Amino acid sequence: MAIFVLTCIDKPASLPLRMATREAHLAYMAGFAGQVRLAGPLLDAAGDPAGSLIFMEAADIAEVHGFSAADPYALAGLFERTEVRAFRPSVGTLG
């Protein structure tokens, strides 16, 4: 198993879509509680959610791409772009 970081950037002016899809997204995330090590929204200058940052333990990058594609936020078309990268902590811990 390895740690991956998933960065998702919302489309402009999509806060209403994010909020309408939030409960489904949180329910989906709960199903991966054993793999998601840290997750939360990225904030814009006004302090509103404008993306997501997820640190996830997975066997490989393909597993993270599959997880990302099935997220209700992604299915609703919220994200302008997503990026997945392998991650190796150097300082601190991921819960």
Backbone bond lengths (Angstrom), bond angles and torsions (degrees), N, CA, C in turn:
res aa  C-N    CA-C-N  psi(-1)  N-CA   C-N-CA  omega(-1)  CA-C   N-CA-C  phi
1 M - - - 1.464 - - 1.533 108.84 -
2 A 1.310 114.04 147.86 1.460 121.50 179.82 1.522 108.88 -135.06
3 I 1.326 115.85 165.61 1.459 121.64 176.84 1.526 108.21 -100.61
4 F 1.325 115.48 135.46 1.454 122.43 176.74 1.522 108.37 -126.31
5 V 1.321 116.24 150.45 1.461 121.16 174.48 1.520 107.57 -113.70
6 L 1.305 115.14 129.01 1.461 123.47 179.45 1.526 107.14 -110.62
7 T 1.324 116.25 118.77 1.460 122.13 178.71 1.520 107.96 -111.87
8 C 1.326 116.46 123.92 1.464 122.13 -178.55 1.527 108.02 -123.90
9 I 1.310 116.77 126.86 1.465 122.35 179.75 1.525 108.38 -109.25
10 D 1.338 116.05 125.18 1.465 121.37 -179.60 1.526 111.51 -69.12
11 K 1.316 115.68 152.21 1.462 121.55 170.76 1.527 107.94 -65.36
12 P 1.325 117.88 152.55 1.471 120.11 177.45 1.530 111.57 -57.71
13 A 1.320 114.97 145.73 1.472 122.95 174.94 1.526 112.69 56.04
14 S 1.330 117.10 37.43 1.466 120.52 -176.63 1.530 113.76 -110.46
15 L 1.330 117.16 14.67 1.467 119.25 179.67 1.533 112.32 -57.35
16 P 1.348 120.41 -41.08 1.475 118.73 177.66 1.537 112.65 -59.66
17 L 1.327 118.00 -38.99 1.466 121.11 177.51 1.518 110.77 -66.05
18 R 1.327 117.00 -42.22 1.471 121.04 177.66 1.526 110.08 -58.62
19 M 1.319 117.21 -47.46 1.462 120.49 -176.52 1.529 111.15 -68.02
20 A 1.331 117.52 -35.84 1.462 120.95 179.66 1.524 111.84 -69.25
21 T 1.315 117.26 -24.37 1.467 122.60 -176.40 1.522 112.04 -103.28
22 R 1.307 117.95 -3.88 1.466 123.01 -170.96 1.528 113.04 -58.57
23 E 1.316 118.61 -47.29 1.471 120.23 -176.79 1.526 111.49 -62.34
24 A 1.326 117.29 -41.36 1.474 120.72 177.42 1.523 110.32 -64.66
25 H 1.328 116.40 -40.05 1.471 120.43 177.61 1.527 110.89 -62.22
26 L 1.331 117.13 -46.62 1.469 120.23 -178.92 1.528 111.42 -64.52
27 A 1.316 117.33 -37.88 1.468 120.56 176.69 1.526 110.28 -64.50
28 Y 1.316 117.16 -40.78 1.463 121.67 177.38 1.532 110.14 -62.23
29 M 1.320 116.41 -46.51 1.470 121.19 -179.59 1.520 111.19 -61.25
30 A 1.318 118.11 -36.69 1.463 121.70 -179.74 1.522 111.29 -59.76
31 G 1.304 117.62 -29.77 1.453 121.45 178.35 1.522 113.19 -70.73
32 F 1.323 117.15 -10.51 1.462 122.23 -179.66 1.530 111.36 -118.26
33 A 1.325 116.18 24.72 1.468 120.88 -176.21 1.521 112.66 -56.44
34 G 1.325 118.08 -30.64 1.460 120.70 179.09 1.511 113.87 -75.62
35 Q 1.325 117.60 -18.02 1.460 121.46 -177.73 1.526 113.43 -108.18
36 V 1.324 117.27 -32.46 1.464 120.32 -179.86 1.518 107.66 -78.19
37 R 1.314 115.67 116.60 1.466 121.04 -175.68 1.525 112.18 -90.38
38 L 1.333 116.32 -31.41 1.459 121.56 -179.99 1.523 106.61 -162.06
39 A 1.323 117.37 135.91 1.462 120.18 -179.66 1.515 109.71 -155.73
40 G 1.323 115.20 152.42 1.450 120.09 176.31 1.507 110.67 175.61
41 P 1.338 115.74 173.22 1.456 119.93 -177.90 1.530 112.17 -79.38
42 L 1.320 114.90 146.07 1.456 121.60 165.46 1.523 105.94 -84.90
43 L 1.320 117.80 143.50 1.465 121.71 -174.54 1.520 111.49 -111.40
44 D 1.327 115.43 146.54 1.461 120.04 174.64 1.534 109.26 -85.51
45 A 1.323 116.62 -176.30 1.471 121.19 -176.46 1.525 112.58 -61.78
46 A 1.337 117.51 -26.00 1.469 121.43 179.63 1.531 112.08 -86.63
47 G 1.336 116.80 -3.70 1.459 120.45 -179.14 1.515 113.88 88.77
48 D 1.328 117.47 9.53 1.467 121.71 178.85 1.527 110.56 -91.01
49 P 1.336 118.14 147.58 1.463 120.66 176.67 1.530 111.00 -58.65
50 A 1.343 115.14 133.87 1.464 120.42 -178.40 1.529 111.45 -140.27
51 G 1.314 116.06 14.46 1.454 120.73 -179.20 1.515 109.21 170.49
52 S 1.322 115.52 -175.75 1.461 121.07 -179.73 1.522 109.49 -137.55
53 L 1.328 115.49 146.38 1.459 122.43 174.11 1.522 106.92 -128.25
54 I 1.332 115.98 123.65 1.464 121.16 -175.34 1.521 109.17 -131.96
55 F 1.323 116.59 125.98 1.456 122.48 171.13 1.520 106.61 -101.41
56 M 1.317 116.42 122.55 1.459 121.14 -171.86 1.522 110.78 -133.30
57 E 1.317 115.42 138.25 1.459 121.21 173.12 1.531 107.62 -90.88
58 A 1.328 116.34 129.81 1.464 120.82 -177.52 1.518 109.61 -153.43
59 A 1.316 115.31 162.45 1.461 120.84 179.80 1.526 111.09 -68.87
60 D 1.339 116.85 -36.85 1.462 120.59 -178.77 1.524 109.78 -160.55
61 I 1.309 115.57 172.57 1.464 121.07 -176.42 1.528 111.89 -65.76
62 A 1.326 117.30 -30.10 1.471 120.59 178.61 1.528 110.69 -62.47
63 E 1.313 117.69 -36.60 1.467 120.98 177.91 1.528 110.85 -63.33
64 V 1.320 116.92 -40.08 1.469 120.96 179.41 1.529 110.41 -68.64
65 H 1.325 117.06 -40.02 1.469 119.77 176.57 1.533 110.48 -61.34
66 G 1.322 117.45 -40.39 1.464 120.83 177.37 1.513 112.25 -64.32
67 F 1.334 116.14 -43.81 1.461 122.10 175.98 1.528 110.04 -57.63
68 S 1.322 116.39 -46.89 1.458 121.60 -177.79 1.527 111.63 -64.06
69 A 1.308 117.35 -43.36 1.463 121.46 -177.01 1.524 112.40 -64.74
70 A 1.334 117.59 -29.02 1.464 121.79 -177.83 1.532 113.35 -91.92
71 D 1.327 117.68 -3.32 1.465 121.77 179.24 1.536 108.56 -64.34
72 P 1.327 118.21 133.05 1.468 120.27 177.95 1.533 114.02 -53.82
73 Y 1.316 118.01 -32.37 1.462 119.75 175.56 1.526 110.22 -61.59
74 A 1.325 116.83 -46.69 1.465 120.58 179.65 1.526 110.70 -65.40
75 L 1.315 116.90 -42.56 1.470 120.90 -179.54 1.529 111.62 -63.38
76 A 1.337 116.74 -29.96 1.466 121.30 179.07 1.527 112.30 -80.89
77 G 1.338 117.49 -7.08 1.458 120.72 -179.82 1.514 113.90 81.59
78 L 1.329 118.03 24.27 1.464 122.24 -177.41 1.519 113.18 -68.18
79 F 1.320 117.58 -37.32 1.460 120.22 -168.30 1.524 113.83 -87.98
80 E 1.316 114.78 135.04 1.460 122.31 172.40 1.530 109.53 -76.13
81 R 1.344 114.96 -39.05 1.464 119.98 178.24 1.529 109.38 -159.52
82 T 1.320 114.48 155.24 1.459 121.47 175.11 1.524 108.21 -133.78
83 E 1.314 114.79 153.91 1.457 121.02 177.74 1.522 108.30 -142.57
84 V 1.309 116.25 137.64 1.464 122.31 176.54 1.521 107.86 -121.88
85 R 1.328 115.57 131.47 1.464 121.24 177.58 1.519 109.46 -138.98
86 A 1.314 115.30 148.18 1.457 120.14 170.96 1.530 108.08 -67.58
87 F 1.332 116.00 149.69 1.462 121.35 -175.81 1.519 109.66 -137.96
88 R 1.323 115.63 138.28 1.457 120.96 175.92 1.527 108.54 -127.86
89 P 1.331 117.80 109.56 1.471 119.94 179.54 1.528 111.27 -62.74
90 S 1.319 115.27 137.76 1.457 121.23 175.63 1.530 111.45 -112.38
91 V 1.334 116.10 -33.11 1.451 122.17 -179.30 1.505 107.96 -134.94
92 G 1.324 117.83 136.77 1.457 121.52 179.66 1.520 111.42 84.13
93 T 1.321 114.97 -173.78 1.460 120.41 -178.39 1.518 109.88 -137.10
94 L 1.304 114.66 158.23 1.466 121.77 173.05 1.513 107.29 -111.17
95 G 1.319 116.18 98.55 1.417 128.34 -178.36 1.435 120.74 -8.95
